[in-house]
Amino acid sequence: MYKHGVYTSEIPTSIVPPVEALVGLPVVIGIAPINLASDPKTNEPVLCYTYAEAVQYLGYINDFENYTLCEFMKSHFTLFSVAPVVFINVLDKTKHKAAVAEAAISIVNNEAIIKVQGVILDTLVVKNASSEVVPDIDYDAGFNDAGECVITILNKSISGEIKVSYDKIDPSLVTSADVIGGVSSEGISTGLELINQVLPKFGIVPGQLVAPKYSCDPSVAAVMSSKAGNINGFFKCISLVDIPVSEAGKYSDVVEWKNSNNYIYENQIALWPKVRLGDDIYHMSTQVAGLICKTDSQNNGVPYVSPSNHSLQMNGLVGNNNDEVVIGIDQANYLNGQGVVTAINFSGGWKLWGNRTACYPSVTDPKDSFIPVKRMFYYIAQTIIQSFWQKVDAPITVRLIDTIVDSLNIWLNGMTSAGYILGGRVVFLESENPLTSIMDGKIKFHVYVTPPSPAREISFDLEYDVDYLKTLFS
């Protein structure tokens, strides 16, 4: 085309700004009272930023023993005030249910209350004498705060008593196999297999895998570790696993149980025992997930600070049969030295205590054995992948290599200046990039980085200095 005049054009910026990585996002697998939910979700990841959203999709009742997602809801949104969280409920009301035979209940002040929890409303059949009562015309049904079904009589001619039959959800029918899940012949995923749907659906990479109660099962914990180590083929995260107080009731039992059941991986945080706040009892993994998110949020989302020695929302430790557990700092340190994280009340209230991942002490590499260092490596890897994904399939030129090296070095320098790392750099080495690899479209960059280790031991030497006696003669 013939041109005459002054023209401009644009070229891509030579520096690529980093993508912000939300490295602490909890993905929680468990069961919920979905009969109470207005829009119930089963075996489907749901992203919730508020308590109200969680109740909409999952329902809520203050029964943590049976409904583990309610436990997490209250802890995360109420006690730690952090968000978001992805919930995966595996309780299926078409499968995990029990039929309740017809029985009579009394009507008092135009209301009849079924004094059980878990009633599935769309299975409720109400009869007056021998005839069936019509919903929305003769009666209306809902739930009170205790999760009991309340039948409000609209037809004033109905009095005395009614007969009801129904199905109710039965959380005891949910097994570890439901939590582990799988993929059906139709390609439908359930349980932990749904982890890989979180990023495509919500654009956020899972940062923590949590399964309160069920992570006490070694088979569940093993799958959690496997899934955390390979998210969508590119990313990794940590898994929070509880050591069961029913089998390790004393601190001296914990280490043998941990090693015998293979809670030994670098992407695991092994936790013991449970914690109590008032009348509520929480699995420690539930509260630690909230504490990690809170600690990250106080440090611009960068996970370089250990959650250890930060406050939990608790007033006691709980063991088998909900008995009180009392451990001292020496006992807690013993557990820490065996790769178990616990809690202590030593200075400033109850705090999480322990920096080591579950692979310690058999693995001492700080990259793998320190919780904040391990999480920083995941954070840095996630940021690099998401930032430079846009460069995949670009022509391999000097400009491409310089853009990646310069952009990443600028980011690492900023991380160093902020104190998030002690130092970092990226280089493109000829020795790591043979001509055959470049011809095949493969290039490799070497990233050197050093996140700070937590100051797990601070020592002071005290010495009696006789020279100060001379001050008596000053």
N, C-alpha and C positions, 0 to 999 in steps of 0.2 A: 504494500500500500504506500502510495506517495504521501510524504509528510512535509509540512511546512509550518514552523512555529516552535513553541517551547512545550515540552512534554515531561511528565513525571511518571514514575512507577514505584512499586513497593517491593522490598525484599524481606524475607523472614528475619526476625530479630535473632542476632547471633547468640544471645543469652536466653535460655529457657527458664522461666520462673518455676520453682518447685510446686508440686501439688501438695496441699495440706492433707496429711494422713491422720485419720481418727483411729489411733492405734488401740484404744481401750474398749471399743464397742463390745458389750457382753451379748452373747447369744446363749439363751437359757432354754434348756430342754426339760420338760417336766409335765405335770398334769394340773388342770384347772377345773373349777366347777362350771363348766360351760353351759349347764342348764340355766345358769343365772345370767348369761351373756345375751345382750340384745342382738349381736351379730357374731355368733360363735364361730371360731376357727379351730380346725383340727388338722394336724399335720400340714400346717402352712405357716411359714415365717410371717410374723406381724411386727412391724416397726412401731414402737410407741415412744412418744416424747412426754406423755403425761399419764398420771394415774387413771384419769377418766378414759383415755383411749384403751388402756389395758383392761379395764373393767368392761368396756364395750365388747371387746373381742374374746375375753376369757372369763368374765364374771369374777366375783370376789367373795370370800368368806374367811373369817379369822380361824381357819383350821389348817395349820401349817403341817401337821402330821400327815394329813391326807392329800393336801393340795400344795405342792411345792412351789408352783408359780405364784401363788398368793403370798407365800413367804418372801419371795424375791421382790414382788411388787411393793410390799410395805417397806422392806428394807431400802430398796433403791430409790423409790420416789419420796418416801416419807422420812426415813432416818438419815439418808445421805444426800437427798435432794439433787440427784444427778440424772441425766438423760443424754441420749436415747438408750433404748434396749430393744433387742429383738427376742420375742418369745416364740417358742415352738411347743404347742400343746399336743400331746400324743393320746390324750384320753378321747376315745371315740364313743359317743353316746349310742351309736348303733351297734357297738360291739361290747363295750365295757358297761354292761347294764344288768339289772336283775328285775324280774317281774314281781310285783307285790299283789297278793290276792285281795279280792274285794273285802272291805271292812267298813263298819259304820263309824261315823264321827258326828259329834253333836254340833248343833248350830247355836251360837251364842252371839246376841246382838248382830244378827244377820251375817255372821262370819263363822266359817268352819276352818280350823287349822289342822293340816296334816303335820304331826309332830315328828317329821323325819326330814333329813336333808337329801337333796339330789333328785327330787321329783322332776321328771321330764314332762313338761306341760303338754306337748302335743300327743302324749300317750294317756293323758288323764281322762278317765271315764267317770262321770258323776251320775248317780241314780237317786231318784226319790221314790221310795217304796220299790215298785218293780219297773217303773218307766225311766228312760234316760232323760237327763236334764240337758237342755241345749245351751252350749257356751255362748256368751255375749248377749244372750236373751234372758236366760234364767239365772246365769251366774257369770262372774268374772274371776279369773285366777291370776295371782302374782306371788311375789315372795316378800317376806319380811327381812329384817336385818340379820336374823339368825339363819337365813337360807331355807326357812320352812315355807311350804306352800299355803297361801291364804286364799280361801274360796269365799268370795263376797256374793251373797245371795241377792239377786236383782228382782226375782219373782217373789213377792211378799206372801204368796200362798204356800211357799215351801218353808216349813219350820220343823223343829224337833231335831231330826237328824237326817243325814244323807249317807249314801254308800259310795265309796270311791275305790277305784283300782287304777294302777298306773305302773309304769316302769320307772326305775330310778338308776342314776349312774352309780357305778360301784368302783371306786378308785382302787380297791384291793385287787381287781382283775388286771390292772396294768402291770406289766412285767418289764424286766430289763430288756427283753427282746423287743418290746414296743419302743423303748427309748433308743436302742441301737438302730432299729428300723431296717430298711433295705429298699430295693428297687423291684417293683412288680414286673411281671411279663409285659404289662402294658406301658411300662416306663414310668410308673408313678412312684415317687420317692416318699419315704416316711422317716421319722426319727432323725437320727444324726446324719442321714444321707441328705437331709435338706440344707445342710450347712452351705453347700455350693450354690444354693439359690439366693443367698443373702446379697452378695455383690451384684448379680444381674438385676435383682428386683429393686434394690435400694441404693446402689452405687456406693456402698460402704463395705469395707473389708472387715470381717469379724476380728476382734481383738482379744476376746476371752471366750472360752467355752466353759459353760457351767451347767451342771446337772445335779442340783441339791438332792440328797438322799440316794439317788441312783448311781452317783459317782463312787459311792462306797462299794459298789460291785466291781471287782477287778475286770470283768469282761467289758463293762461300760467304760471304765477308766482307760482301758487299752484302746478302745475304738475312739474315744475322745482324743487321746494323744495322737493317734494315726490321722484323724481328720484335721486336727490342729496343725499337723506338720505338712499338710498338702491341701491348701484351699484354692480351688479353681486352677490347680496346677502351677501356681506362681507364688502364693503368699503363705505365711505361717503366723501362728499366734500361740498363746499359752492356754493351758487347760487347768482349771482349778478343781482338785479332787479331794474328797473328804475321806479320812481314815475312819472306819466305823467304830463308834464307841461301844457297840454291842459286842465286838470281838476284840477290841483293844481298849479295855476300860481303864487301865492304869498306864501312866506314861512309860513305865518299864516294858509294857507289852507292845508299844507302838512300833519300835524299830524293827522287831522281828516280823511283825505283820506286814509292814511296808515292804521289806525286802522279799518276803515270801510270796507276796502278791504282785511283785513287779511294778511298784510305784517308784520308778527309777529313771524317768526320762527328763531330758533337759527342758522340754516344753511343758512340764508339769510343776504345779505348786501343790505339794502335799500338806494337808491341813488337819489339825486335831486340837481339841475335841469340838463339841458344839458350844454355842454361846447363848446366854440368857439375857433378856431385857424385860424386867418385870415378869409377867406371866408368859411372855412369848419366848419360844426357843427356836433358834436359827441354826442351820448348818453354817459352819464357819465360811465355807465357800461363798455363801450368799452375801455375807457382810464384807468379805474381802474384795469381792467384785465391785461393790459400791465404793469401798475405800480406795481401790486402785483408780477408779474413774475420778473420784474427788481429788486425789493427789495429782493426777495428770492435769486436771482442769486448773489447779493452782499453779501449774508450771507450763502454761500455754500449750497444753496438750502433748508436751514432749515427755516421754516416760523415763527420764534419766534419774528421777528421785525414787528411792525404794519406799514401798508402803510400810516397811517395818518402822516401829517406834512412832507410828501415827495412830490416832485415837479411833477405836471401834465404838459402836453404839451398844454397849453391854454393861451388865453389872454382875456377871458371874460366868464361870465355866461349867459345862454340863457334861456328865458322862453317861454310863449305862443306867437305864431306868430313871433318867433325869436327875440322878444324884449329883450333888455338887462336887466339882473337881478342884483341888487346891494344888498348885504347883509353884515352886519358888523359882528364882532367877537361875539357880544352878541346874535345876531340872529342865527348865526351858532351854538353856544353853546346850544341854546334852541333846535335846531333840533337834535344835538348830544344827548341831554338828553332825547329825545324821540325815540332813535334808528334809526336816519337818518344820513347818511354820506353826506357831501357836500364839497365845496371847498371855500377857502378864499385867499385873497391877503392882507396879514397882515405883513409878514416879510419874505423877500427873494423871492418874487414872488408868483405865484399861487401854492397853495398846497392843497392836499386832507386833509379834516378835519373831524375826527371822528373815534373812536375806537370800537363803539358798533355794535353788530349784531342787526337784526330787532326785536328780542325778548325783548330787553330792552325798557322800564323800568319795564315791568310786570315780567320779569325774571332777577334777579340780580346775580345769580350764576356766578362767573367769568369764570368757565369752558364753559359756554354757551353764556355769554353776551359780552365778549371781543373777537374781531376778531382774534388777534394773538394767544390767548390761545385756542380758538376753533379750529383753524387750526393746532396748535401743537398737540392737542389730535387726530385729524385725521391723522396727519403725523406719530405720534408714533404708532397708531393702524395699519396703513398701513404697516409700517416697520416691526412690529411684525408678522403680518399675512404672509407677503411675505418671511420673514426670516425663519420662523419655519414651513411653509407649508411642507417642506421636511421631517418633523418629524411625519406628520400625518400617522397613521397606524403602527408606530413603536411600539414594545413591551413596555408596561408600566413597567419600571424598575427604580431602583434608579439611574442608569446611565442616563436614559432619563431625569428624573427630574432634576438631577444635571447639565446636559448639558444645559438645557433651562434656569435654574436659573442663572448659572454662566455666560452664554453667554449674557443674557439680562442685568445682573448687570454690566458687563464690558462695554457694550454699553451705559447704562445709566450713569455710572461713567464718561465716555468720554464726553457725552453730558453735564454733570455738569461742568467738567473741562473747556470745551469750552465756557461755559456761556449760552448755549442754554436753559438749565433748571436750576432751583435753587437746585434741587435734585431729585433723583428717585431710587427706588429699587423694586425688585420683590421677592415674597415669595410664598412658597407652604404650605398652611395652612391645617392642619388636619380637622379643623372645616368646611372648605369649600369643603372638598373632602370625603364625606361619603363612606363607603365601598361599598354600593350598586351602587354608581356612578362609582367607579373604576372598579367594576365587569362588569359594562355595557360599559366599554371602554371610560369613560369620566373623564378628569382631568382638574382642574382649577387652574390658577395662579393669584395672586393678585398683580397688579402693582400700586405702589404709585408714583406719579409724580407731580411736580409743575413747570409749565412753568412760566416765569416772566410776570406779568401784565404790561401793558404800563403805563408810568408815566404821566397820563392824567392831573394831577394837581400838580404843584410845587409851594409851598408857601414860602414866606420870611417875617419875622416880622422885621420891621424897628423901632428902638428906638433911641431917642435922649439921648445920654450919656453925662451928665454934667461933668463927671470926665475928659473928654478930654479938658475941658476948662483950666485945670491946665497946659496944655502944653504951654499956653501963658506966664507962669512964669518960664519956664525951662531956 
